[in-house]
Amino acid sequence: MKGLVYKSTGHWYDVKTENQIVYKCKLKGKMRLKGLKSTNPIAVGDIVEFELYDEGEETLGIIKDFEDRRNYIVRKSVNLSKQIHIIASNIDIAFLVITYNNPVTTTTFIDRFLATARAYNVETVLLFNKLDAYDIEEFGEMRYLAEVYRQIGYTCIGISAITGQNLEQVKDLMTGKICVFSGHSGVGKSSIINALDNSIQIKTQEISEQHNQGMHTTTFAEMHETNFNAKIIDTPGIRGFGMIEMTKEELGDYFVEFFELKHNCKFNNCLHINEPKCAIKEAVENGDIEYSRYKSYLQILGEIEDTQSPYRQDNYS
């Protein structure tokens, strides 16, 4: 049998067939991915093949294999440097939810997410949430930040899960697609999903006053079907976002505005640090590239080992 993974709880997976029947499934032994050291070999969004068996009065499934993923989005464990966690797979749009405060979403975090999504061919839309909660100065800062990313080609939408501002625009982008909502804990992912479709009621919690951080409400990734013909994957909040490994030479390709200008650099292998006649550095100095983006690039570059990533593979087994 074949089905789509709707929920992952570590050892068990909810898999829905084309007949809309959901089976609770587990893996057949240890399933390893070729060249991919992952904490979760199967992710929400995977299309899997499984066999049924009877366990008392319950019918369960054993996952034997899964189809090649057309894309996926990952985060690299900060503590387990050689392992990654697949957030979701086979995604049409990733929505990154951003807040100015309560909690703060830094530009470095945004840039890490965007570079990773671009590396794995995942379209990303930035949602600037909680517009109803900002004063004039904070609203201006968020508007400026959105313009930074809008100018380099990203779709940016200011929204409010409380008032419903611009949620219809988000729905239009989502219709007929599989979408993932990601971001820090507390940015309002679950509240946005609940507001998009009031038949989906995901548990939400308040921001921690002591640490000014969001409290984890989503423990495991889960896919929800909506009443407007879209599938939503709700993911656990991400407090840290370690980068996938890639070569220093290719990092700039995942910064959109760097990629567009790199052919103007004097050297083909320019890393945009100290090289003469570097088009990227000139663009930063002229204000054509936002300094925060260049700063993120340098920070990530400093963390990368100059070896080809073992994580990015075209084929899986």
Secondary structure, 3 states (H helix, E strand, C coil): CEEEEEEECCCCEEEEECCCCEEEEEECCCCCECCECECCCCCCCCEEEEEEEEECCEEEEEEEEECCCCCEEEEECCCCCCCEEEEEECCCEEEEEECCCCCCCCHHHHHHHHHHHHHCCCCEEEEECCHHHCCHHHHHHHHHHHHHHHHCCCEEEECCCCCCCCHHHHHHHHCCCEEEEECCCCCCHHHHHHHHCCCCCCCCCCCECCCCECCCCCCCCEEEECCCCCEEEECCCCCCCECCCCCHHHHHHHCHHHHHHHHHCCCCCCCCCCCCCCHHHHHHHHCCCCHHHHHHHHHHHHHCCCCCCCCCCCCCC
